[in-house]
Amino acid sequence: MRLYRHLQVCLLLAAALFLASQPAWATKRVALVVGNSGYQNAPLLPNPANDAAAITATLKAAGFDVVDSRLNLAATDMRRALREFADQARDADIALVYYAGHGIEIDGTNYLIPIDARLERDTDIYDEAFSLDRVLLAIEPARQLRVVIVDACRNNPFADSMKRTVASRSISRGLARVEPTVSNTLIAFAAKAGLTALDGNSKNSPYATALVKYIAKPGLDLRRAFGFVRDDVLQATGNRQEPYVYGSLGGDDVALVPAAKAEEPIQAANPQSETRRDYELALQLRNKPALNAFLSQHPDGYYANLAKLQLNQLEAEEARVAATAKAQQAEEQQARLMSQGAQRADREKAAADLKAAEEARVVAEKAKQAAQEQAAEAERKRTAPESTIVAALSENNPAVESTVADSPAAAKSAEDNKTPKLAALSAEPRQTDIAKADIAKSVQSELSRVGCFTGAVDGQWNAASQRSLALFNRHAGTKFDVKLASLDALDAIKVKPERVCPVICDHGYRASGDQCIRITCAEGSFLNDDNECEKRRGKKPVAKRNTDEGSSRADRSARERSEPMADVPRRQATAKASGGGGSGQIVCDQYLCRQVRRGCHLDYRGGGGPGNNTGNVEVCN
């Protein structure tokens, strides 16, 4: 009996674990889509079949578990489809029915019309059509949400030929207003109660086109989706058709398709993490085979350099031990020869060997000490941020714990005042904040070394530090989170042996190694906006207009008018003067030019020469 109970408990636990492991959004959704186009006793409706196909494709793409699509249903087929869908909705969370075709309202009740309906008299509606209440009855078992979409608000083709058995029976245009009696049920009409819907001029009706656009948007509340549908239909029909929704839902958002879960950003795998773990394992073994094995797998990089320092330390220790042993042997050899009274040459040789061995021991001791200091310093720098974090996590209010342990009264007082003490402690600087500052300071220092950070190394991880890490990511090909300074980022930066980020210089300077030097252009060149020397172009001469053109023309005309009168005699006198003797000077007036006579000379009396001015005058003594 006890074994049987244990089995029951185990089975219950297994079932609970299985149910808990299922995703919370794994709801079952079923849909029935009906499109009646080929009416036998009414004009053909081209759009319902196309609209039903579009809605079917949309719901299947949205991940509905069952999408039962039926076209051109007669009365018998429609009855069977509703009965089968009721079985599907019985264990479903969301049930949806979409109907496109003819519908009619009689005495305030809405009916969906199969394709073989005749409706010769108004009472035939009860035998040949299906009321909307029958559809609501089929989807009622759904656990969370029930939706009926009726795209049947068209003109009634049977109204003119239908005989009325009772004169007071009303047959209206469109469909009548409905009020669902079951909670969490929505009934959507393509047009407002008492109005008709339009088929439009395209393959699908305006209502179906808007439904396909919004109904299956992930995470979109169903009420907002129908609101967007209404806006699109009003715009497409010029405000002639207004869709309407009846029913109510609760305050939570209800979507046919759940919102996709936001994927958490995956931190890029840091190859240095695995290398660090291998190095720490080799360091724990602390022997040459382990370090040599590490170097064979990781021959290069930051941790390879650390391993080489540790290996140098071990080798220096081995050399020191060997030198010490050799010095001891030389000392023992010298003592043995002296006790045996050996020859002088042998004793001098033993003394020289002892001196050399002692010097070798001293050198090995110094080399071992230097290697040990180098390895210890490198290890201290590597573990400084990590040790700070460990210390911060381990030092969890030791003073309070020791007080509580020593005194029961203090323990009771501490329990009573737990909240105030915690509040007081939270106001003090936390050790983890100090550890983060140390890590940030180390990262800033390494970023500065590789040329990515130019600010102050103060441990404040501000916007400048984040930009520097982003700059390192871009040039080093890494993907570290720039919002925080991490140990993985520190390891990756330490690996870089040289500058990673390029030198950025101001205008007028260029990069030369790790420095910026001023750009000097040759004579006749200047520094352009592209930080390059460009040859300066000479200025072209600019022609200027003569402002005294009128007066110059007048003077030139006067000279031209006076020149013909003196032209011939002046040329004759000049010719005569050049042929005779004289002083070699020429004097001219307004009529002619002649040679200055001997014993005479020219004297300038002012003016501009021949004409009205005086110019040069012949003066004779």
MOQUIKA-V133030 format. One record per pair of residues at least 12 apart in sequence whose C-alpha atoms are under 10 Angstrom apart, sorted by the first residue. I is the first residue (numbers start at 1). J is the second residue. Records with the same first field share a line. If there is no record, write none. Layout:
# MOQUIKA-V133030
I = J / J
This chain:
# MOQUIKA-V133030
25 = 257 / 258 / 259 / 260
26 = 93 / 258
27 = 64 / 65 / 92 / 93 / 94 / 143 / 144 / 257 / 258
28 = 63 / 64 / 65 / 66 / 88 / 89 / 91 / 92 / 93 / 94 / 95 / 142 / 143 / 144
29 = 59 / 62 / 63 / 64 / 65 / 66 / 67 / 88 / 89 / 91 / 92 / 93 / 94 / 95 / 96 / 142 / 144 / 145 / 256 / 257
30 = 59 / 60 / 63 / 64 / 65 / 66 / 67 / 68 / 85 / 88 / 89 / 91 / 92 / 93 / 94 / 95 / 96 / 97 / 139 / 142
31 = 56 / 59 / 60 / 64 / 65 / 66 / 67 / 68 / 69 / 85 / 88 / 89 / 92 / 94 / 95 / 96 / 97 / 98 / 139 / 147 / 148
32 = 52 / 56 / 66 / 67 / 68 / 69 / 70 / 81 / 82 / 84 / 85 / 86 / 88 / 89 / 95 / 96 / 97 / 98 / 99 / 139 / 148
33 = 51 / 52 / 53 / 55 / 56 / 59 / 67 / 68 / 69 / 70 / 71 / 81 / 96 / 97 / 98 / 99 / 100 / 149
34 = 48 / 49 / 51 / 52 / 53 / 55 / 56 / 68 / 69 / 70 / 71 / 72 / 73 / 78 / 81 / 97 / 98 / 99 / 100 / 101 / 150
35 = 47 / 48 / 49 / 50 / 51 / 52 / 53 / 69 / 70 / 71 / 72 / 73 / 98 / 99 / 100 / 101 / 102 / 114 / 151 / 152
36 = 48 / 49 / 50 / 52 / 70 / 71 / 72 / 73 / 74 / 99 / 100 / 101 / 102 / 112 / 113 / 114 / 115 / 152
37 = 49 / 50 / 71 / 72 / 73 / 100 / 101 / 102 / 114 / 115
38 = 71 / 72 / 73 / 101 / 114 / 115 / 116
39 = 72 / 73 / 74 / 101 / 102 / 113 / 114 / 115 / 116 / 117 / 118
40 = 72 / 74 / 114 / 115 / 116 / 117 / 118
41 = 115 / 116 / 117 / 118 / 119 / 157 / 158
42 = 102 / 115 / 116 / 117 / 118 / 156 / 157 / 158
43 = 157
44 = 115
45 = 100 / 101 / 102 / 199
46 = 101 / 199 / 203 / 204 / 205
47 = 100 / 101 / 199 / 200 / 201 / 202 / 203 / 204 / 205 / 208
48 = 71 / 72 / 99 / 100 / 101 / 102 / 151 / 152 / 199 / 203 / 204 / 205 / 208
49 = 70 / 71 / 72 / 100 / 101 / 203 / 204
50 = 71 / 100 / 203 / 204 / 205 / 208
51 = 98 / 99 / 100 / 101 / 151 / 203 / 204 / 205 / 206 / 207 / 208 / 209 / 211 / 212
52 = 69 / 70 / 71 / 98 / 99 / 100 / 101 / 151 / 204 / 208
53 = 69 / 70 / 71 / 204
54 = 204 / 208 / 209 / 211 / 212
55 = 67 / 69 / 98 / 208 / 209 / 211 / 212 / 213 / 215 / 216
56 = 68 / 69 / 70 / 98 / 212
57 = 69 / 212
58 = 211 / 212 / 213 / 214 / 215 / 216 / 217
59 = 96 / 212 / 215 / 216 / 256 / 257
60 = 216
61 = 216
62 = 215 / 216 / 217 / 218 / 256 / 257 / 258
63 = 216 / 256 / 257
64 = 94 / 95 / 256 / 257
65 = 92
66 = 85 / 88 / 89 / 92 / 95
67 = 85 / 96 / 97
68 = 81 / 84 / 85 / 88 / 97
69 = 81 / 98
70 = 99
71 = 99 / 100 / 115
72 = 101 / 114 / 115 / 116
73 = 113 / 114 / 115 / 116
74 = 113 / 114 / 115 / 116 / 117 / 128 / 129
75 = 113 / 114 / 115 / 116 / 117 / 127 / 128 / 129 / 130
76 = 114 / 116 / 128
77 = 114
78 = 112 / 113 / 114 / 115 / 129 / 130
79 = 114 / 129 / 130 / 134 / 135
81 = 138
82 = 97 / 130 / 134 / 135 / 136 / 137 / 138 / 139
83 = 134 / 135 / 137 / 138
84 = 138
85 = 97 / 135 / 138 / 139
86 = 135 / 136 / 137 / 138 / 139 / 140 / 141 / 142
87 = 138 / 139 / 141
88 = 138 / 139 / 141 / 142
89 = 138 / 139 / 140 / 141 / 142 / 143 / 146
90 = 138 / 139 / 140 / 141 / 142 / 143
91 = 141 / 142 / 143
92 = 139 / 141 / 142 / 143 / 144 / 145
93 = 141 / 142 / 143 / 144 / 145 / 146
94 = 139 / 141 / 142 / 143 / 144 / 145 / 146 / 147 / 256
95 = 138 / 139 / 140 / 141 / 142 / 143 / 144 / 145 / 146 / 147 / 148 / 185 / 256
96 = 136 / 139 / 142 / 145 / 146 / 147 / 148 / 149 / 185 / 186 / 187 / 256
97 = 135 / 136 / 138 / 139 / 146 / 147 / 148 / 149 / 150 / 187
98 = 147 / 148 / 149 / 150 / 151 / 188
99 = 112 / 148 / 149 / 150 / 151 / 152
100 = 112 / 149 / 150 / 151 / 152 / 153 / 154 / 190 / 208
101 = 113 / 114 / 115 / 150 / 151 / 152 / 153 / 154
102 = 114 / 115 / 150 / 151 / 152 / 153 / 154 / 155 / 156 / 157 / 158 / 174
103 = 129 / 130 / 131 / 132 / 150 / 151 / 152 / 153 / 154 / 155 / 156 / 157 / 173 / 174 / 175
104 = 125 / 129 / 131 / 152 / 153 / 154 / 155 / 156 / 157 / 158 / 159 / 171 / 172 / 173 / 174 / 175 / 176
105 = 125 / 131 / 132 / 153 / 156 / 170 / 171 / 172 / 173 / 174 / 175 / 176 / 177 / 193 / 194
106 = 122 / 123 / 125 / 169 / 170 / 171 / 172 / 173 / 175 / 176
107 = 168 / 169 / 170 / 171 / 172 / 176
108 = 169 / 170 / 171 / 172 / 175 / 176 / 177 / 178
109 = 131 / 132 / 133 / 171 / 175 / 176 / 177 / 178
110 = 129 / 130 / 131 / 132 / 133 / 152 / 174 / 175 / 176 / 177 / 178
111 = 125 / 126 / 128 / 129 / 130 / 131 / 132 / 133 / 134 / 135 / 152 / 175 / 176
112 = 125 / 128 / 129 / 130 / 131 / 132 / 134 / 135 / 150 / 152
113 = 125 / 128 / 129 / 130 / 131 / 152
114 = 128 / 129 / 130
115 = 128 / 129
116 = 128 / 129
117 = 129 / 158
118 = 158 / 161 / 162
119 = 158 / 159 / 161 / 162 / 163
120 = 158 / 159 / 160 / 161 / 162 / 163 / 164
121 = 158 / 159 / 161 / 162 / 163 / 164 / 165
122 = 158 / 159 / 161 / 162 / 163 / 164 / 165 / 166 / 169 / 170 / 171
123 = 162 / 163 / 164 / 165 / 166 / 169
124 = 162 / 163
132 = 148 / 150 / 178 / 187
133 = 178 / 180
135 = 148
136 = 148 / 180 / 181 / 182 / 185 / 187
137 = 182
139 = 185
140 = 182 / 183 / 185
142 = 184 / 185
143 = 184
144 = 183 / 184 / 185 / 254
145 = 183 / 184 / 185 / 186 / 249 / 254 / 255 / 256
146 = 182 / 183 / 184 / 185 / 186 / 187
147 = 184 / 185 / 186 / 187 / 188 / 222 / 247 / 256
148 = 185 / 186 / 187 / 188 / 189 / 245 / 246
149 = 186 / 187 / 188 / 189 / 190 / 211 / 245
150 = 175 / 187 / 188 / 189 / 190 / 191
151 = 188 / 189 / 190 / 191 / 196 / 197 / 198 / 199 / 205 / 207 / 208 / 243
152 = 174 / 175 / 189 / 190 / 191 / 196 / 197 / 198
153 = 173 / 174 / 175 / 176 / 189 / 190 / 191 / 192 / 193 / 194 / 195 / 196 / 197 / 198 / 243
154 = 173 / 174 / 175 / 190 / 191 / 195 / 196 / 197 / 198 / 199
155 = 172 / 173 / 174 / 175 / 195 / 196 / 197 / 198
156 = 171 / 172 / 173 / 174 / 196
159 = 171 / 172 / 173
172 = 193 / 194 / 195
173 = 193 / 194 / 195 / 196
174 = 189 / 190 / 191 / 192 / 193 / 194 / 195 / 196 / 197
175 = 189 / 190 / 191 / 192 / 193 / 194 / 195 / 196
176 = 189 / 192 / 193 / 194 / 195
177 = 189 / 192 / 193 / 194 / 244 / 245 / 246
178 = 193 / 245 / 246 / 247
179 = 246 / 247 / 248
180 = 246 / 247 / 248
181 = 247
182 = 247 / 248
183 = 247 / 248 / 249 / 250
184 = 247 / 248 / 249 / 250 / 254
185 = 246 / 247 / 248 / 249
186 = 222 / 223 / 245 / 246 / 247 / 248 / 249
187 = 244 / 245 / 246 / 247 / 248
188 = 226 / 243 / 244 / 245 / 246 / 247
189 = 207 / 242 / 243 / 244 / 245 / 246
190 = 205 / 206 / 207 / 208 / 229 / 230 / 233 / 241 / 242 / 243 / 244 / 245
191 = 207 / 230 / 233 / 240 / 241 / 242 / 243 / 244 / 245
192 = 241 / 242 / 243 / 244 / 245
193 = 242 / 243 / 244 / 245
195 = 240 / 241 / 242 / 243
196 = 240 / 241 / 242 / 243
197 = 233 / 237 / 240 / 241 / 242 / 243
198 = 233 / 237 / 240 / 241
199 = 237
200 = 236 / 237
205 = 233
206 = 229 / 232 / 233 / 234 / 235 / 236 / 237 / 241
207 = 229 / 230 / 232 / 233 / 234 / 236 / 237 / 241 / 242 / 243
208 = 229 / 233
209 = 229 / 232 / 233
210 = 225 / 226 / 228 / 229 / 230 / 231 / 232 / 233 / 236
211 = 225 / 226 / 228 / 229 / 230 / 232 / 233
212 = 229
213 = 225 / 228 / 229 / 232
214 = 226 / 227 / 228 / 229
215 = 228 / 229 / 255 / 256 / 257
216 = 255 / 256 / 257 / 258
217 = 255 / 256 / 257 / 258 / 259
218 = 255 / 256 / 257 / 258 / 259 / 260
219 = 253 / 254 / 255 / 256 / 257 / 258 / 259 / 260 / 261
220 = 253 / 254 / 255 / 256 / 257 / 258 / 259
221 = 252 / 253 / 254 / 255 / 256 / 257 / 258 / 259
222 = 249 / 253 / 254 / 255 / 256 / 257
223 = 245 / 248 / 249 / 253 / 254 / 255
224 = 253 / 254 / 255
225 = 255 / 256
226 = 243 / 244 / 245
227 = 243 / 244 / 245
229 = 242 / 243 / 244
230 = 242 / 243 / 244 / 245
231 = 243
265 = 481
266 = 479
267 = 479 / 480 / 481
268 = 478 / 479 / 480 / 481
269 = 478 / 479 / 480 / 488
270 = 478 / 479 / 480 / 488 / 489 / 491 / 492
271 = 488 / 491 / 492
272 = 301 / 302 / 303 / 488 / 489 / 490 / 491 / 492 / 495
273 = 487 / 488 / 489 / 491 / 492
275 = 294 / 297 / 298 / 301 / 302 / 303 / 304 / 491
276 = 302 / 303 / 304 / 488 / 491
278 = 290 / 291 / 293 / 294 / 297 / 298 / 303
279 = 291 / 294 / 295 / 298 / 303 / 304 / 306 / 307
280 = 294 / 303 / 307
281 = 294
282 = 294 / 295 / 307
283 = 306 / 307 / 310 / 311
286 = 310 / 311 / 314
287 = 310 / 311 / 314 / 315
288 = 307 / 310 / 311 / 312 / 314 / 315
289 = 311
290 = 307 / 311
291 = 304 / 306 / 307 / 308 / 310 / 311
292 = 307 / 308 / 311
294 = 307 / 308
295 = 307 / 308 / 311
300 = 495
301 = 492 / 494 / 495 / 496 / 497
302 = 491 / 492 / 493 / 494 / 495 / 496 / 497
303 = 382 / 491 / 494 / 495
304 = 495
305 = 375 / 378 / 495
306 = 374 / 375 / 376 / 378 / 379 / 382
307 = 375
308 = 375
309 = 371 / 372 / 373 / 374 / 375 / 376 / 378 / 379
310 = 371 / 372 / 374 / 375 / 376 / 378 / 379
311 = 371 / 375
312 = 367 / 368 / 370 / 371 / 372 / 374 / 375
313 = 367 / 368 / 369 / 370 / 371 / 372 / 373 / 374 / 375 / 376
314 = 368 / 371 / 372
315 = 367 / 368 / 371
316 = 364 / 365 / 366 / 367 / 368 / 369 / 370 / 371 / 372
317 = 364 / 365 / 367 / 368 / 369 / 371 / 372
318 = 364 / 368
319 = 360 / 361 / 363 / 364 / 365 / 367 / 368
320 = 360 / 361 / 362 / 363 / 364 / 365 / 366 / 367 / 368 / 369
321 = 361 / 364 / 365 / 368
322 = 360 / 361 / 364
323 = 357 / 358 / 359 / 360 / 361 / 362 / 363 / 364 / 365
324 = 357 / 358 / 360 / 361 / 362 / 364 / 365
325 = 357 / 361
326 = 353 / 354 / 356 / 357 / 358 / 360 / 361
327 = 353 / 354 / 355 / 356 / 357 / 358 / 359 / 360 / 361 / 362
328 = 354 / 357 / 358 / 361
329 = 353 / 354 / 357
330 = 350 / 351 / 352 / 353 / 354 / 355 / 356 / 357 / 358
331 = 350 / 351 / 353 / 354 / 355 / 357 / 358
332 = 350 / 354
333 = 347 / 350 / 351 / 353 / 354
334 = 346 / 347 / 348 / 349 / 350 / 351 / 352 / 353 / 354
335 = 347 / 350 / 351
336 = 350
337 = 350
338 = 350
381 = 442
382 = 442 / 487 / 490 / 491 / 494
383 = 487
384 = 435 / 438 / 439 / 442
385 = 434 / 435 / 436 / 437 / 438 / 439 / 440 / 441 / 442 / 486 / 487 / 490
386 = 435 / 436 / 438 / 439 / 487
387 = 435
388 = 431 / 432 / 434 / 435 / 436 / 438 / 439
389 = 431 / 432 / 433 / 434 / 435 / 436 / 438 / 439
390 = 431 / 432 / 435
391 = 431 / 432 / 435
392 = 430 / 431 / 432 / 433 / 434 / 435
393 = 431 / 432 / 435
394 = 431
395 = 431
396 = 431
397 = 425
400 = 414 / 421
401 = 414
434 = 459
435 = 459
436 = 459 / 460 / 461 / 484 / 485 / 486 / 487
437 = 458 / 459 / 460 / 461 / 485
438 = 458 / 459 / 460 / 485
439 = 459 / 461 / 484 / 485 / 486 / 487 / 489 / 490
440 = 457 / 458 / 459 / 460 / 461 / 462 / 465 / 484 / 485 / 486 / 487 / 490
441 = 456 / 457 / 458 / 459 / 460 / 461 / 465 / 485
442 = 457 / 458 / 459 / 485 / 486 / 487 / 490 / 494
443 = 457 / 459 / 461 / 465 / 469 / 485 / 486 / 487 / 489 / 490 / 491 / 492 / 493 / 494
444 = 456 / 457 / 458 / 459 / 460 / 461 / 465 / 466 / 468 / 469 / 485 / 490 / 493
445 = 457 / 458 / 459 / 490 / 493 / 494
446 = 489 / 490 / 491 / 492 / 493 / 494 / 495 / 496
447 = 465 / 468 / 469 / 471 / 472 / 489 / 490 / 493 / 494 / 496 / 499 / 500 / 501
448 = 468 / 499 / 501
449 = 493 / 494 / 496 / 497 / 498 / 499 / 500 / 501
450 = 472 / 493 / 494 / 496 / 497 / 498 / 499 / 500 / 501 / 502
451 = 468 / 471 / 472 / 498 / 499 / 500 / 501 / 502 / 503 / 504 / 514
452 = 465 / 467 / 468 / 469 / 470 / 471 / 472 / 473 / 475 / 499 / 500 / 501 / 502 / 503
453 = 465 / 466 / 467 / 468 / 469 / 471 / 472 / 501
454 = 468
455 = 468
459 = 485
461 = 482 / 483 / 484 / 485
462 = 483 / 484
463 = 482 / 483
465 = 482 / 483 / 484 / 485
466 = 481 / 482 / 483 / 484 / 485
467 = 482 / 483
468 = 482 / 501
469 = 481 / 482 / 483 / 484 / 485 / 489 / 493
470 = 482 / 483
471 = 500 / 501 / 502
472 = 489 / 493 / 500 / 501
473 = 489 / 493 / 500 / 501
474 = 500 / 501
475 = 500 / 501 / 502
476 = 492 / 493 / 496 / 500 / 501
478 = 492 / 493
480 = 492
499 = 513 / 514
502 = 514
503 = 515 / 516
504 = 516
505 = 517 / 518
506 = 518 / 531
507 = 519 / 527 / 528 / 529 / 530 / 531 / 532
508 = 520 / 527 / 528 / 529 / 530 / 531 / 532 / 533
509 = 531 / 532
510 = 531 / 532
519 = 531 / 532 / 533
520 = 532 / 533
521 = 533 / 534 / 535
522 = 534 / 535
523 = 535 / 536
524 = 536 / 537 / 538
525 = 537
559 = 611
562 = 590 / 591 / 611
563 = 590 / 591
564 = 591
565 = 590 / 591 / 592
566 = 589 / 590 / 591 / 592 / 593
567 = 590 / 591 / 592 / 593
568 = 591 / 592
569 = 591 / 592 / 593
570 = 588 / 589 / 590 / 591 / 592 / 593 / 594
571 = 592 / 593 / 594
572 = 592 / 593 / 594
573 = 588 / 591 / 592 / 593 / 594 / 595
574 = 586 / 587 / 588 / 592 / 593 / 594 / 595
575 = 593 / 594 / 595
576 = 593 / 594 / 595
577 = 593 / 594 / 595 / 596 / 597
578 = 594 / 595
579 = 595
580 = 595
581 = 595 / 596 / 597 / 598
582 = 594 / 595 / 596 / 597 / 598 / 599 / 600
583 = 595 / 596 / 597 / 598 / 599 / 600 / 601
584 = 596 / 597 / 598 / 601
585 = 597 / 598 / 600 / 601 / 602 / 618
586 = 601 / 602 / 616 / 618
587 = 601 / 602 / 609 / 610 / 615 / 616 / 617 / 618
588 = 609 / 610 / 611 / 615 / 616 / 617 / 618
589 = 609 / 610 / 611 / 612 / 613 / 614 / 615 / 616 / 617
590 = 609 / 610 / 611 / 612 / 613
591 = 610 / 611
592 = 610
593 = 610
595 = 618
596 = 617 / 618 / 619 / 620
597 = 618 / 619 / 620
598 = 620
599 = 619 / 620 / 621
600 = 618 / 619 / 620 / 621
601 = 616 / 617 / 618 / 619 / 620 / 621
602 = 615 / 616 / 617 / 618 / 619 / 620
603 = 615 / 616 / 617 / 618 / 619 / 620
604 = 616 / 617 / 618 / 619
605 = 617
